[in-house]
Amino acid sequence: MRVSTSQLQQRAVDLMIKQQAQLSRTQQQVATGKRIVDPADDPAGATRAMGLEREIAAANQYQSNANLAYDRLAMEEDVLGNVSNLLQRVAERALQGNNDSLGADDRKLIAVELREQLGELVDLANSRSATGEYLFGGFSETTQPFTRNADGVVTYQGDQGQRRMHIGPGVDVAVNDSGAEVFQLVRSGNGVFDTQADSGNAGTAVVGATSADASFVPDDYTLTFIQATADDPVTYEVVRAGDASFSVTGTYENGGTIDFNGAKLVITGEPSGGDNFTVSPSGHQDIFSTVRQLAEAFESGADDAASLAEMHNTVNRSMEALDLASENILTTRAQVGSRLNLGESQQDYNDAFLLVAQETLASVQDLDYAEAISRLQQQITGLQAAQQTYTRIQGLSLFDYLG
């Protein structure tokens, strides 16, 4: 076998290149803190690490969504709490103004306060999240949901959409409620039927408490008081629209209950012959209209018996609507609270998953620094020795050994 000078030198160079490559790989591991710098270092480990990184990225996005959802729901819950407190103050003022001991001027002062409270209510309904989106606009998060004109009439500009966010694998949560559901779609009257006094009533009859049992038949009814002469007792008749065969009659008693088809009305005062009240299935009345109607009732300047009775009927009807509005706010607030609990639980789950996934990823790809530093020192020493050896032999030739 023949060994040439060039072969000796090439072999020394190849050895140094190999050692330099190993040293470079170790230096990269130390610099990055990763055992797997290239998939070729550990194909199975690299594949597992990539899968774990994808899961961690998804979990981080879920957690980001969960945090955002929690913040928005917490803001909504706080706003609804303020709305509930405001409606309580409105109810207190309405009860105060419904007292006959107050004069027209006193009630007008209460109306001024109610107008201010209506403005506060609109401001709360137009609340924004920390990131600037309207809480109660439905899908229209950048458009102010409620506008109020000079007469106090409030109009909804949003929609009935409800945004949902993914906060975990297979878990999503609603992060808002539309203004229509919260502030507008509130049942009128007592929630089953609505009683309205005719504007032409001349007597002082006032509808107080109303209720309905399971036998109530939803339809349009008219309650008419009848009195032929001043000496005759006042009677009443209830008729049903489109049903000539239905008629409920009786003698009126001040403070008594008029009962028909499952509906019960307690009426006080002295009705005049021909006075009418309509009873219809409940529709919807927004909270803003209820507060505005209260203000208008106290602004009317009622000072005679008939006008006072009209005011009392309006206030009593509005008080029923306020009760239903408060119930709607409380129901929505309870739903928001449930979503907050779900979001908080999912945040804890996401944190626990991330901790386990990151620990597993670390065990797969993180570097053992003590072992790597020791190996680095050995590789540096080996490379230096190879370089010194090469320096010694590169000037030699086989001819130096001949002769």
ROTORPA-601766 format. One record per residue: x, y, z of N, C-alpha, C in turn. Coordinates in steps of 0.05 Angstrom, whole numbers. Layout:
BEGIN
X_Y_Z_X_Y_Z_X_Y_Z
...
//
This chain:
BEGIN
17_-24_0_0_0_0_18_25_0
11_44_-17_26_68_-18_12_91_-3
26_105_12_15_128_27_30_153_18
15_172_8_27_196_-2_26_218_19
42_239_15_42_262_33_15_276_33
4_278_9_-22_292_7_-44_277_22
-43_251_22_-63_235_37_-61_240_67
-37_242_77_-33_247_105_-45_274_113
-39_294_96_-49_321_102_-80_323_99
-90_309_78_-119_310_74_-134_297_97
-122_275_107_-135_261_130_-135_279_154
-114_293_159_-113_312_182_-133_334_179
-136_344_154_-155_366_149_-183_355_153
-190_332_143_-216_320_147_-223_317_176
-204_308_192_-208_304_220_-215_331_234
-200_352_226_-205_378_238_-232_389_230
-240_385_205_-266_394_196_-289_380_211
-285_354_216_-305_339_231_-307_349_259
-284_355_272_-284_364_299_-296_393_301
-290_409_280_-302_436_280_-332_435_277
-342_416_261_-371_413_258_-384_405_284
-372_386_298_-383_377_324_-382_400_344
-360_415_344_-357_438_362_-379_459_356
-382_464_330_-403_484_322_-431_476_331
-437_450_328_-463_440_336_-467_443_366
-446_437_382_-448_440_411_-451_469_418
-436_487_405_-439_516_410_-467_526_405
-480_516_383_-507_523_377_-526_513_398
-522_489_408_-538_478_429_-536_496_455
-512_504_461_-508_520_485_-520_548_482
-517_559_457_-528_586_452_-558_586_453
-571_565_442_-601_564_440_-613_551_464
-598_535_479_-609_520_502_-625_496_493
-623_489_467_-638_467_456_-620_443_449
-629_420_457_-615_395_450_-618_389_420
-642_394_409_-647_389_381_-646_415_366
-623_420_353_-619_444_336_-630_439_308
-626_415_299_-635_407_272_-650_381_274
-672_377_259_-687_352_261_-670_327_258
-648_329_244_-631_306_241_-618_298_267
-617_316_286_-605_309_312_-621_287_326
-648_289_324_-666_269_336_-692_270_322
-696_256_300_-720_258_284_-746_253_300
-746_233_317_-770_227_333_-775_249_353
-754_259_366_-757_280_386_-766_306_372
-755_311_348_-762_336_334_-792_335_326
-801_312_317_-830_310_310_-848_314_334
-840_303_356_-856_306_381_-855_335_390
-832_348_388_-829_376_396_-846_394_379
-847_389_353_-864_405_335_-893_403_342
-902_378_349_-930_375_357_-936_389_382
-918_388_402_-922_402_427_-922_432_423
-905_442_405_-905_471_400_-931_481_388
-942_464_370_-968_472_358_-990_472_380
-990_452_397_-1010_452_419_-1006_475_438
-982_483_444_-977_505_462_-986_531_449
-980_534_422_-989_559_408_-1020_561_409
-1033_538_404_-1063_539_405_-1073_545_433
-1060_533_453_-1069_539_481_-1064_568_488
-1042_579_479_-1037_608_484_-1058_625_471
-1067_618_447_-1088_633_434_-1115_630_449
-1121_606_457_-1145_601_473_-1144_618_499
-1120_619_512_-1118_634_537_-1121_664_532
-1110_673_509_-1113_701_502_-1143_708_498
-1157_690_484_-1186_694_480_-1201_693_507
-1193_675_524_-1207_672_550_-1203_697_567
-1179_708_566_-1173_733_581_-1190_756_571
-1191_758_544_-1207_779_531_-1236_776_538
-1246_751_536_-1274_746_542_-1281_752_571
-1263_745_589_-1268_750_617_-1269_780_623
-1251_795_611_-1250_824_615_-1276_837_605
-1285_828_581_-1309_840_569_-1334_833_586
-1335_808_595_-1358_800_611_-1358_813_638
-1335_817_650_-1333_831_675_-1342_860_672
-1335_872_650_-1344_900_645_-1374_901_641
-1385_881_627_-1414_881_623_-1429_876_649
-1418_858_665_-1431_853_691_-1431_878_709
-1410_893_708_-1408_918_723_-1428_938_713
-1430_941_687_-1450_959_675_-1478_952_682
-1484_926_680_-1512_917_687_-1518_922_717
-1498_919_734_-1502_926_762_-1509_955_765
-1496_972_750_-1502_1001_752_-1530_1007_741
-1538_992_719_-1565_996_708_-1585_988_729
-1581_965_742_-1599_956_763_-1603_976_785
-1581_987_794_-1582_1008_815_-1597_1033_805
-1592_1040_780_-1606_1064_769_-1636_1059_767
-1644_1036_759_-1673_1030_757_-1686_1030_785
-1671_1022_805_-1681_1023_832_-1686_1052_840
-1668_1070_833_-1672_1098_839_-1695_1110_824
-1699_1102_799_-1722_1111_783_-1748_1102_796
-1748_1077_805_-1773_1067_819_-1779_1082_844
-1758_1089_859_-1762_1105_884_-1774_1132_877
-1764_1145_856_-1774_1171_849_-1803_1169_838
-1809_1147_823_-1836_1144_813_-1855_1140_836
-1847_1124_856_-1864_1120_879_-1869_1146_895
-1848_1162_896_-1850_1187_910_-1869_1206_896
-1866_1207_869_-1883_1226_853_-1911_1217_851
-1917_1191_856_-1944_1181_854_-1962_1187_878
-1951_1203_897_-1965_1210_921_-1981_1236_917
-2006_1235_924_-2024_1259_920_-2016_1282_939
-1999_1277_958_-1992_1298_976_-1973_1318_963
-1961_1310_940_-1943_1328_925_-1959_1345_906
-1950_1369_902_-1962_1387_882_-1950_1383_855
-1962_1397_835_-1953_1394_807_-1924_1403_804
-1916_1424_818_-1888_1434_817_-1868_1414_828
-1876_1401_850_-1859_1380_862_-1855_1357_842
-1876_1349_829_-1874_1327_810_-1857_1335_786
-1858_1360_778_-1842_1369_755_-1812_1368_762
-1806_1373_788_-1778_1371_796_-1769_1341_795
-1787_1323_802_-1780_1295_800_-1777_1287_771
-1793_1299_753_-1791_1294_724_-1763_1302_714
-1753_1325_724_-1726_1334_715_-1705_1313_723
-1708_1303_747_-1689_1282_756_-1691_1257_739
-1717_1250_733_-1721_1226_716_-1708_1229_688
-1710_1253_678_-1697_1259_651_-1667_1255_653
-1656_1264_675_-1627_1261_679_-1620_1231_681
-1637_1217_696_-1632_1188_699_-1635_1173_672
-1653_1183_655_-1656_1172_628_-1630_1175_613
-1618_1199_615_-1592_1204_602_-1570_1185_612
-1570_1181_639_-1550_1162_651_-1555_1134_640
-1580_1127_637_-1586_1100_627_-1576_1096_598
-1580_1117_582_-1571_1115_554_-1540_1113_554
-1527_1129_571_-1498_1128_572_-1488_1100_580
-1501_1087_599_-1494_1060_607_-1499_1040_584
-1521_1044_570_-1527_1026_548_-1506_1029_525
-1493_1052_524_-1472_1057_504_-1444_1052_514
-1442_1037_536_-1416_1031_548_-1398_1016_528
-1371_1020_531_-1352_1006_514_-1334_988_531
-1322_969_517_-1303_952_530_-1276_966_532
-1257_953_545_-1230_966_548_-1217_970_522
-1225_954_501_-1212_957_475_-1229_975_456
-1250_987_467_-1264_1007_452_-1290_998_437
-1297_972_439_-1321_963_425_-1345_968_443
-1368_974_430_-1393_977_446_-1403_950_456
-1410_950_481_-1418_924_494_-1445_914_485
-1463_932_478_-1491_924_473_-1499_931_444
-1481_930_425_-1488_935_397_-1492_910_381
-1491_886_393_-1493_862_378_-1468_858_362
-1470_851_336_-1447_849_319_-1436_876_311
-1452_897_314_-1443_924_306_-1428_937_329
-1404_928_333_-1388_936_357_-1376_964_354
-1375_975_329_-1363_1001_325_-1383_1023_322
-1409_1016_322_-1430_1036_318_-1444_1040_345
-1448_1066_353_-1461_1072_378_-1489_1060_377
-1496_1042_396_-1522_1027_394_-1547_1044_399
-1545_1064_417_-1569_1078_425_-1565_1108_420
-1585_1121_408_-1585_1150_404_-1611_1161_416
-1610_1185_426_-1632_1197_439_-1638_1224_426
-1663_1229_418_-1670_1255_406_-1678_1275_427
-1686_1299_418_-1692_1320_437_-1716_1314_454
-1734_1297_445_-1758_1291_460_-1753_1268_480
-1729_1257_480_-1722_1235_498_-1728_1208_486
-1736_1207_461_-1741_1181_448_-1715_1168_441
-1711_1143_449_-1686_1129_445_-1689_1108_423
-1671_1108_405_-1672_1089_382_-1647_1071_382
-1652_1046_376_-1630_1026_376_-1619_1024_347
-1592_1027_345_-1579_1026_319_-1564_999_315
-1563_982_335_-1548_957_333_-1565_935_321
-1556_910_325_-1571_887_317_-1574_867_340
-1585_844_335_-1589_825_356_-1568_803_357
-1545_808_344_-1524_788_343_-1510_785_370
-1498_762_374_-1483_757_399_-1456_743_391
-1435_757_397_-1408_747_390_-1400_724_409
-1387_704_398_-1376_682_414_-1347_680_409
-1332_671_429_-1303_667_427_-1295_639_436
-1276_627_421_-1266_601_429_-1245_605_451
-1250_593_474_-1232_597_496_-1219_570_505
-1225_549_490_-1213_523_495_-1221_504_474
-1209_480_472_-1217_461_452_-1246_453_455
-1262_460_436_-1291_454_437_-1306_471_456
-1294_492_467_-1308_509_486_-1309_538_475
-1334_548_473_-1336_576_465_-1356_590_484
-1355_616_486_-1372_631_505_-1381_657_492
-1406_664_498_-1416_690_488_-1404_712_504
-1394_733_490_-1379_754_503_-1395_780_503
-1420_780_494_-1436_804_495_-1465_797_494
-1482_816_499_-1511_814_497_-1521_838_481
-1539_833_463_-1548_856_446_-1565_875_463
-1564_900_455_-1580_920_469_-1610_915_466
-1618_902_444_-1646_895_440_-1655_876_462
-1639_855_467_-1647_836_488_-1647_847_516
-1628_865_521_-1624_875_548_-1643_898_554
-1646_917_535_-1660_942_542_-1687_945_527
-1691_930_506_-1715_935_490_-1737_913_492
-1728_888_490_-1748_867_489_-1757_859_517
-1769_879_531_-1779_875_558_-1809_874_556
-1821_854_569_-1850_851_568_-1864_876_581
-1886_884_569_-1901_906_579_-1922_896_600
-1934_915_614_-1954_908_634_-1942_891_656
-1957_870_663_-1947_852_684_-1932_828_673
-1927_829_647_-1913_807_634_-1932_787_620
-1958_788_628_-1978_771_615_-1998_787_600
-2008_808_613_-2026_826_599_-2020_855_607
-2029_873_591_-2024_901_595_-2050_916_597
-2053_933_617_-2078_948_621_-2073_977_614
-2091_988_598_-2088_1016_590_-2114_1031_595
-2112_1054_609_-2136_1071_613_-2141_1088_589
-2167_1091_582_-2174_1108_559_-2168_1137_566
-2157_1151_547_-2149_1179_552_-2174_1197_557
-2197_1188_550_-2222_1205_554_-2236_1199_579
-2225_1182_597_-2239_1175_622_-2243_1200_638
-2267_1203_649_-2274_1227_665_-2273_1221_695
-2274_1196_703_-2274_1189_731_-2246_1187_743
-2245_1176_767_-2219_1174_782_-2210_1145_786
-2221_1127_770_-2214_1099_773_-2184_1095_766
-2170_1080_783_-2142_1075_779_-2137_1045_782
-2123_1033_762_-2116_1005_763_-2091_1002_780
-2094_985_801_-2071_980_818_-2057_953_811
-2057_935_829_-2044_909_824_-2059_893_803
-2045_880_786_-2057_862_766_-2042_835_767
-2056_814_760_-2044_788_759_-2060_770_740
-2048_747_733_-2061_728_716_-2054_700_726
-2073_682_725_-2067_654_732_-2065_637_706
-2062_611_710_-2058_594_687_-2081_592_668
-2105_601_677_-2129_599_661_-2133_623_643
-2114_642_644_-2118_667_629_-2118_661_599
-2137_673_585_-2139_669_556_-2130_695_543
-2107_694_530_-2096_719_518_-2114_729_495
-2123_753_498_-2139_766_477_-2143_795_484
-2157_810_468_-2162_838_473_-2190_840_487
-2189_853_510_-2214_857_526_-2218_886_531
-2244_894_534_-2250_921_542_-2268_921_567
-2258_935_587_-2273_938_612_-2287_965_611
-2314_965_613_-2329_990_611_-2346_993_637
-2345_1017_649_-2361_1023_672_-2387_1035_664
-2408_1028_677_-2435_1036_669_-2449_1048_694
-2461_1072_690_-2477_1085_711_-2498_1103_697
-2523_1094_698_-2544_1109_684_-2549_1136_696
-2552_1137_723_-2556_1162_737_-2537_1163_761
-2535_1186_773_-2517_1190_796_-2526_1173_819
-2551_1166_821_-2561_1151_843_-2558_1120_839
-2552_1113_814_-2549_1084_809_-2522_1074_817
-2519_1049_825_-2493_1038_830_-2477_1036_804
-2451_1037_807_-2434_1034_783_-2430_1004_778
-2435_996_754_-2431_968_746_-2409_968_724
-2401_944_717_-2381_942_696_-2388_918_678
-2376_919_654_-2379_898_635_-2352_894_621
-2344_869_619_-2320_862_604_-2328_847_579
-2320_856_556_-2326_843_531_-2300_835_518
-2302_815_501_-2278_805_487_-2280_811_457
-2259_821_446_-2259_830_418_-2265_806_400
-2285_810_382_-2292_790_363_-2307_767_374
-2317_769_399_-2331_747_411_-2356_758_425
-2378_760_410_-2402_772_420_-2415_756_443
-2407_731_445_-2419_714_466_-2406_717_493
-2382_730_493_-2368_733_519_-2375_759_532
-2384_757_557_-2390_782_573_-2389_775_602
-2374_791_617_-2372_788_646_-2381_814_658
-2401_812_676_-2413_836_688_-2411_834_718
-2415_857_731_-2415_857_760_-2418_885_771
-2421_888_797_-2424_914_809_-2396_922_820
-2389_947_813_-2362_956_821_-2361_962_851
-2339_953_863_-2333_960_891_-2305_973_892
-2304_996_904_-2278_1010_907_-2258_993_921
-2235_987_908_-2215_970_919_-2219_941_915
-2241_933_901_-2246_905_897_-2231_895_872
-2235_869_868_-2221_856_845_-2240_849_824
-2234_856_800_-2250_848_776_-2235_825_764
-2249_802_761_-2237_777_753_-2251_766_728
-2236_760_707_-2248_749_683_-2226_733_667
-2234_710_659_-2217_693_642_-2188_690_653
-2186_689_680_-2160_686_692_-2144_711_697
-2156_734_689_-2143_760_694_-2156_773_719
-2139_786_735_-2149_799_759_-2139_828_760
-2157_847_764_-2150_875_766_-2161_887_791
-2144_899_807_-2154_913_831_-2156_943_823
-2180_954_826_-2186_981_817_-2197_997_841
-2185_1021_844_-2194_1039_865_-2204_1065_852
-2218_1081_868_-2228_1106_858_-2257_1104_849
-2267_1126_837_-2295_1127_829_-2296_1131_799
-2302_1110_784_-2304_1112_755_-2330_1126_747
-2330_1139_724_-2354_1151_713_-2365_1133_692
-2391_1135_688_-2404_1119_667_-2391_1124_640
-2384_1103_626_-2371_1105_600_-2340_1104_601
-2329_1104_625_-2299_1101_627_-2291_1073_618
-2269_1072_603_-2260_1047_592_-2231_1041_599
-2226_1015_602_-2198_1005_605_-2195_981_585
-2173_980_572_-2167_958_554_-2147_939_567
-2152_914_562_-2133_893_572_-2125_876_548
-2099_877_543_-2088_863_519_-2064_847_527
-2058_826_511_-2034_810_517_-2009_828_517
-1991_822_535_-1966_838_537_-1950_838_511
-1941_861_504_-1923_864_481_-1895_869_493
-1881_887_480_-1854_895_490_-1853_925_493
-1839_934_513_-1835_963_517_-1806_966_528
-1791_982_513_-1763_986_522_-1761_1002_547
-1739_998_561_-1735_1011_587_-1735_1041_585
-1724_1051_563_-1722_1080_560_-1749_1092_557
-1767_1079_543_-1795_1090_540_-1809_1090_567
-1804_1070_583_-1816_1069_610_-1808_1093_627
-1782_1099_627_-1772_1122_643_-1783_1148_631
-1783_1150_605_-1792_1174_592_-1822_1179_598
-1838_1157_597_-1867_1161_603_-1872_1169_632
-1855_1159_650_-1857_1168_678_-1852_1198_679
-1831_1207_666_-1824_1236_666_-1847_1252_654
-1858_1243_632_-1880_1257_619_-1905_1258_637
-1910_1237_652_-1933_1236_669_-1930_1257_691
-1906_1260_702_-1902_1280_723_-1900_1309_712
-1893_1311_687_-1892_1337_674_-1919_1347_666
-1940_1330_666_-1966_1337_656_-1980_1359_672
-1970_1363_697_-1983_1384_714_-2010_1377_724
-2015_1351_727_-2041_1342_736_-2048_1355_763
-2073_1366_764_-2081_1379_789_-2110_1375_796
-2126_1363_777_-2154_1357_784_-2157_1326_786
-2179_1317_796_-2183_1289_803_-2179_1271_778
-2191_1279_755_-2189_1262_732_-2161_1261_721
-2147_1284_720_-2120_1283_709_-2101_1269_728
-2106_1272_754_-2090_1257_773_-2094_1227_770
-2119_1218_765_-2124_1190_760_-2109_1180_735
-2109_1196_715_-2095_1189_690_-2065_1186_696
-2054_1205_712_-2026_1203_719_-2020_1178_735
-2037_1172_755_-2033_1148_771_-2034_1123_754
-2052_1122_735_-2054_1098_718_-2028_1095_701
-2018_1117_691_-1993_1116_676_-1970_1107_693
-1968_1118_717_-1946_1112_735_-1948_1083_744
-1972_1074_751_-1975_1046_760_-1967_1026_738
-1976_1033_714_-1969_1016_691_-1939_1016_686
-1927_1039_689_-1897_1041_685_-1882_1027_708
-1893_1028_732_-1880_1014_754_-1880_983_749
-1902_973_738_-1901_944_730_-1879_939_709
-1877_957_690_-1857_954_669_-1829_956_681
-1825_974_701_-1799_976_714_-1792_950_728
-1812_938_741_-1806_912_755_-1796_891_735
-1810_890_711_-1802_870_691_-1774_877_679
-1769_903_676_-1743_912_666_-1721_904_685
-1726_908_711_-1706_901_731_-1701_871_731
-1723_855_728_-1720_826_727_-1704_818_702
-1708_832_680_-1693_825_655_-1664_831_659
-1658_854_672_-1630_860_677_-1617_840_696
-1631_832_717_-1621_812_735_-1616_785_722
-1635_778_704_-1632_752_690_-1607_753_672
-1604_775_657_-1581_778_640_-1555_778_656
-1556_792_679_-1532_793_696_-1525_765_706
-1545_749_713_-1540_722_722_-1527_705_700
-1537_709_676_-1525_695_653_-1496_703_648
-1491_729_651_-1463_738_648_-1446_726_670
-1457_725_694_-1441_713_716_-1434_684_710
-1453_669_699_-1448_641_692_-1425_639_671
-1426_658_652_-1405_657_631_-1378_665_643
-1379_683_662_-1354_691_676_-1342_666_690
-1359_651_703_-1350_627_717_-1338_607_698
-1351_604_674_-1340_586_654_-1313_596_644
-1311_622_639_-1286_633_630_-1264_630_650
-1270_634_676_-1250_631_696_-1240_602_699
-1259_583_697_-1252_555_698_-1235_547_674
-1241_558_651_-1225_552_627_-1198_564_628
-1196_588_640_-1169_600_644_-1152_582_661
-1163_571_683_-1148_553_700_-1139_528_685
-1158_517_669_-1151_493_653_-1129_499_633
-1132_522_619_-1111_529_600_-1084_532_613
-1083_545_636_-1058_549_651_-1045_521_658
-1062_503_668_-1052_477_675_-1042_462_651
-1056_463_629_-1048_449_605_-1021_461_595
-1019_487_595_-994_500_585_-971_492_602
-975_490_628_-953_483_646_-943_454_640
-961_436_637_-954_408_631_-941_406_603
-953_419_583_-942_418_556_-914_430_554
-910_452_568_-884_465_568_-863_448_582
-871_435_604_-852_417_618_-845_393_600
-865_382_586_-860_360_568_-842_368_545
-847_392_534_-830_402_512_-801_406_521
-798_416_546_-771_420_557_-757_394_560
-771_373_568_-758_347_572_-750_335_545
-764_343_524_-758_332_497_-734_346_484
-734_373_486_-715_388_470_-695_405_485
-700_409_511_-681_426_525_-654_413_531
-634_429_533_-606_419_535_-598_414_564
-582_393_568_-570_389_594_-544_405_594
-545_429_607_-522_447_604_-496_436_616
-497_421_638_-473_410_650_-459_391_631
-475_374_618_-464_355_599_-453_369_575
-468_389_565_-461_403_541_-435_419_545
-432_432_568_-407_448_573_-383_430_575
-387_407_588_-365_387_590_-357_378_562
-377_371_546_-371_362_519_-358_384_503
-367_409_507_-355_432_492_-325_434_498
-318_432_524_-290_434_532_-273_412_519
-285_388_519_-270_365_507_-266_370_477
-287_380_464_-285_384_435_-265_407_429
-264_427_445_-245_449_441_-217_438_444
-212_422_465_-186_411_470_-178_392_447
-196_376_438_-190_358_416_-184_372_390
-199_394_385_-194_409_360_-166_423_362
-160_434_385_-134_447_388_-111_427_384
-115_403_395_-94_383_391_-91_375_362
-113_372_348_-112_365_320_-98_387_304
-104_413_311_-92_435_296_-62_436_301
-54_431_326_-25_431_332_-11_408_317
-24_385_316_-12_362_302_-10_368_273
-30_380_262_-29_387_233_-7_406_227
-3_426_245_18_446_242_45_432_241
49_412_257_74_398_258_80_382_233
59_369_222_64_351_200_61_363_172
49_388_171_44_399_144_69_406_129
92_410_144_117_417_130_134_392_125
125_369_134_141_345_130_134_331_104
153_314_95_149_299_70_160_271_75
150_252_61_161_225_63_191_224_55
199_243_39_227_243_30_245_249_53
234_262_75_251_268_98_259_242_112
245_220_107_251_195_120_267_176_102
273_185_78_289_169_59_318_178_59
335_160_54_362_168_51_381_149_66
//
